């Protein structure tokens, strides 16, 4: 039972500030990684859709437009 009473009693204000700062750094780093990954996914999807829209449109007969 003494372990439960002493929880946090040995920590100073500087220790808690440092640990909080470290947790925030880690959270920000993970958030940045996630956002970069999402941005890469979006740019890949945009590139794929623009490639398909750049192709000339042919009619069903197989002739090129303007012939």
N, CA, C and O atoms as a DFTB+ gen file, in Angstrom:
268 C
 N C O
     1  1       0.809      -1.193       0.000
     2  2       0.000       0.000       0.000
     3  2       0.849       1.252       0.000
     4  3       0.375       2.311      -0.410
     5  1       2.077       1.164       0.442
     6  2       2.924       2.353       0.467
     7  2       3.259       2.806      -0.938
     8  3       3.522       3.991      -1.145
     9  1       3.260       1.901      -1.921
    10  2       3.545       2.274      -3.306
    11  2       2.485       3.186      -3.874
    12  3       2.794       4.074      -4.668
    13  1       1.254       2.986      -3.486
    14  2       0.165       3.831      -3.981
    15  2       0.218       5.221      -3.377
    16  3      -0.130       6.198      -4.041
    17  1       0.648       5.325      -2.134
    18  2       0.696       6.627      -1.475
    19  2       1.826       7.480      -2.029
    20  3       1.693       8.701      -2.116
    21  1       2.928       6.860      -2.403
    22  2       4.096       7.609      -2.838
    23  2       4.116       7.946      -4.308
    24  3       5.109       8.481      -4.801
    25  1       3.063       7.653      -5.011
    26  2       3.016       7.921      -6.447
    27  2       3.130       9.416      -6.722
    28  3       2.254      10.166      -6.293
    29  1       4.127       9.868      -7.388
    30  2       4.257      11.269      -7.738
    31  2       4.815      12.133      -6.620
    32  3       5.056      13.322      -6.828
    33  1       5.023      11.573      -5.456
    34  2       5.526      12.381      -4.346
    35  2       6.984      12.753      -4.546
    36  3       7.426      13.787      -4.045
    37  1       7.744      11.932      -5.269
    38  2       9.162      12.201      -5.474
    39  2       9.441      13.079      -6.678
    40  3      10.595      13.423      -6.934
    41  1       8.418      13.445      -7.418
    42  2       8.632      14.245      -8.621
    43  2       8.619      15.721      -8.279
    44  3       7.793      16.191      -7.497
    45  1       9.541      16.430      -8.872
    46  2       9.566      17.881      -8.682
    47  2       8.821      18.541      -9.839
    48  3       8.426      17.868     -10.791
    49  1       8.635      19.817      -9.758
    50  2       7.944      20.545     -10.819
    51  2       8.693      20.482     -12.136
    52  3       8.075      20.407     -13.198
    53  1      10.005      20.510     -12.080
    54  2      10.811      20.453     -13.297
    55  2      10.684      19.092     -13.966
    56  3      10.642      19.004     -15.193
    57  1      10.622      18.030     -13.166
    58  2      10.479      16.686     -13.734
    59  2       9.162      16.544     -14.486
    60  3       9.124      15.979     -15.579
    61  1       8.095      17.051     -13.906
    62  2       6.795      16.927     -14.558
    63  2       6.733      17.799     -15.809
    64  3       6.105      17.417     -16.796
    65  1       7.371      18.952     -15.781
    66  2       7.391      19.808     -16.969
    67  2       8.184      19.139     -18.088
    68  3       7.777      19.174     -19.249
    69  1       9.326      18.526     -17.736
    70  2      10.141      17.848     -18.742
    71  2       9.406      16.663     -19.349
    72  3       9.436      16.467     -20.564
    73  1       8.743      15.872     -18.506
    74  2       8.032      14.709     -19.030
    75  2       6.856      15.154     -19.902
    76  3       6.557      14.528     -20.920
    77  1       6.200      16.226     -19.500
    78  2       5.093      16.752     -20.311
    79  2       5.617      17.243     -21.654
    80  3       5.015      16.989     -22.697
    81  1       6.736      17.944     -21.619
    82  2       7.333      18.452     -22.858
    83  2       7.723      17.287     -23.774
    84  3       7.516      17.350     -24.986
    85  1       8.283      16.232     -23.193
    86  2       8.663      15.067     -23.990
    87  2       7.433      14.400     -24.616
    88  3       7.464      13.997     -25.778
    89  1       6.359      14.287     -23.840
    90  2       5.128      13.694     -24.381
    91  2       4.569      14.546     -25.511
    92  3       4.105      14.014     -26.520
    93  1       4.609      15.862     -25.348
    94  2       4.109      16.746     -26.398
    95  2       4.968      16.657     -27.651
    96  3       4.443      16.651     -28.765
    97  1       6.282      16.589     -27.480
    98  2       7.177      16.439     -28.632
    99  2       6.850      15.177     -29.403
   100  3       6.766      15.189     -30.632
   101  1       6.664      14.083     -28.672
   102  2       6.358      12.809     -29.304
   103  2       5.018      12.875     -30.032
   104  3       4.892      12.385     -31.154
   105  1       4.027      13.474     -29.396
   106  2       2.708      13.581     -30.023
   107  2       2.771      14.435     -31.286
   108  3       2.154      14.096     -32.296
   109  1       3.504      15.527     -31.235
   110  2       3.635      16.386     -32.416
   111  2       4.362      15.668     -33.552
   112  3       3.988      15.791     -34.718
   113  1       5.383      14.933     -33.201
   114  2       6.150      14.191     -34.206
   115  2       5.266      13.147     -34.888
   116  3       5.288      13.011     -36.111
   117  1       4.487      12.412     -34.089
   118  2       3.591      11.403     -34.655
   119  2       2.517      12.049     -35.528
   120  3       2.164      11.514     -36.579
   121  1       2.006      13.181     -35.103
   122  2       0.998      13.904     -35.874
   123  2       1.579      14.356     -37.214
   124  3       0.922      14.241     -38.248
   125  1       2.792      14.860     -37.193
   126  2       3.438      15.301     -38.424
   127  2       3.629      14.133     -39.386
   128  3       3.380      14.268     -40.584
   129  1       4.068      12.995     -38.872
   130  2       4.243      11.806     -39.717
   131  2       2.921      11.410     -40.360
   132  3       2.865      11.107     -41.552
   133  1       1.859      11.416     -39.560
   134  2       0.545      11.028     -40.068
   135  2       0.077      12.000     -41.145
   136  3      -0.450      11.576     -42.174
   137  1       0.262      13.295     -40.920
   138  2      -0.172      14.294     -41.898
   139  2       0.632      14.202     -43.194
   140  3       0.075      14.362     -44.280
   141  1       1.933      13.946     -43.088
   142  2       2.752      13.788     -44.288
   143  2       2.310      12.570     -45.084
   144  3       2.244      12.611     -46.313
   145  1       2.008      11.490     -44.377
   146  2       1.559      10.278     -45.042
   147  2       0.233      10.524     -45.767
   148  3       0.047      10.074     -46.898
   149  1      -0.678      11.236     -45.117
   150  2      -1.954      11.558     -45.753
   151  2      -1.751      12.436     -46.975
   152  3      -2.411      12.237     -47.995
   153  1      -0.851      13.401     -46.891
   154  2      -0.587      14.297     -48.023
   155  2       0.005      13.519     -49.195
   156  3      -0.346      13.763     -50.349
   157  1       0.904      12.581     -48.894
   158  2       1.477      11.760     -49.961
   159  2       0.391      10.934     -50.627
   160  3       0.364      10.805     -51.851
   161  1      -0.495      10.381     -49.834
   162  2      -1.594       9.588     -50.388
   163  2      -2.490      10.413     -51.283
   164  3      -2.930       9.944     -52.333
   165  1      -2.764      11.645     -50.872
   166  2      -3.603      12.518     -51.689
   167  2      -2.906      12.886     -52.992
   168  3      -3.536      12.886     -54.050
   169  1      -1.625      13.196     -52.931
   170  2      -0.917      13.597     -54.146
   171  2      -0.795      12.412     -55.106
   172  3      -0.848      12.600     -56.321
   173  1      -0.632      11.200     -54.583
   174  2      -0.591      10.017     -55.441
   175  2      -1.935       9.807     -56.123
   176  3      -1.987       9.479     -57.309
   177  1      -3.016       9.992     -55.386
   178  2      -4.351       9.823     -55.951
   179  2      -4.618      10.911     -56.992
   180  3      -5.223      10.632     -58.027
   181  1      -4.178      12.140     -56.735
   182  2      -4.365      13.230     -57.694
   183  2      -3.585      12.962     -58.970
   184  3      -4.085      13.216     -60.066
   185  1      -2.370      12.454     -58.843
   186  2      -1.552      12.162     -60.009
   187  2      -2.199      11.066     -60.846
   188  3      -2.203      11.146     -62.075
   189  1      -2.731      10.068     -60.211
   190  2      -3.374       8.975     -60.937
   191  2      -4.628       9.458     -61.652
   192  3      -4.878       9.057     -62.788
   193  1      -5.415      10.305     -61.015
   194  2      -6.642      10.787     -61.656
   195  2      -6.327      11.758     -62.787
   196  3      -7.051      11.785     -63.782
   197  1      -5.266      12.558     -62.664
   198  2      -4.926      13.493     -63.727
   199  2      -4.362      12.759     -64.935
   200  3      -4.556      13.207     -66.066
   201  1      -3.670      11.644     -64.725
   202  2      -3.160      10.861     -65.844
   203  2      -4.309      10.297     -66.660
   204  3      -4.256      10.307     -67.890
   205  1      -5.330       9.813     -66.008
   206  2      -6.455       9.237     -66.727
   207  2      -7.278      10.322     -67.420
   208  3      -7.866      10.053     -68.467
   209  1      -7.340      11.522     -66.880
   210  2      -8.123      12.579     -67.503
   211  2      -7.362      13.258     -68.640
   212  3      -7.985      13.939     -69.454
   213  1      -6.051      13.100     -68.727
   214  2      -5.266      13.694     -69.797
   215  2      -5.352      12.884     -71.094
   216  3      -5.003      13.392     -72.160
   217  1      -5.803      11.653     -71.018
   218  2      -5.871      10.821     -72.214
   219  2      -6.968      11.345     -73.132
   220  3      -8.001      11.819     -72.659
   221  1      -6.750      11.260     -74.443
   222  2      -7.761      11.764     -75.379
   223  2      -9.016      10.901     -75.307
   224  3      -8.960       9.697     -75.060
   225  1     -10.125      11.547     -75.528
   226  2     -11.395      10.826     -75.501
   227  2     -11.706      10.306     -76.889
   228  3     -11.751      11.066     -77.856
   229  1     -11.915       9.029     -76.976
   230  2     -12.287       8.401     -78.242
   231  2     -13.747       8.029     -78.170
   232  3     -14.288       7.726     -77.106
   233  1     -14.381       8.062     -79.351
   234  2     -15.772       7.624     -79.345
   235  2     -15.815       6.095     -79.436
   236  3     -14.765       5.458     -79.515
   237  1     -16.960       5.524     -79.427
   238  2     -17.104       4.074     -79.376
   239  2     -16.615       3.397     -80.638
   240  3     -16.304       2.207     -80.600
   241  1     -16.533       4.099     -81.752
   242  2     -16.121       3.478     -83.016
   243  2     -14.620       3.258     -83.076
   244  3     -14.143       2.539     -83.954
   245  1     -13.871       3.851     -82.175
   246  2     -12.425       3.652     -82.155
   247  2     -11.676       4.672     -82.978
   248  3     -10.448       4.628     -83.047
   249  1     -12.400       5.605     -83.614
   250  2     -11.731       6.647     -84.399
   251  2     -11.325       7.789     -83.505
   252  3     -11.964       8.063     -82.490
   253  1     -10.253       8.453     -83.894
   254  2      -9.793       9.613     -83.131
   255  2     -10.706      10.791     -83.407
   256  3     -11.258      10.906     -84.501
   257  1     -10.870      11.663     -82.431
   258  2     -11.711      12.854     -82.651
   259  2     -11.151      13.710     -83.772
   260  3      -9.936      13.866     -83.893
   261  1     -12.029      14.262     -84.588
   262  2     -11.629      15.151     -85.669
   263  2     -11.368      14.418     -86.971
   264  3     -10.961      15.050     -87.946
   265  1     -11.585      13.112     -87.026
   266  2     -11.352      12.362     -88.270
   267  2     -12.596      12.261     -89.083
   268  3     -12.584      11.665     -90.159
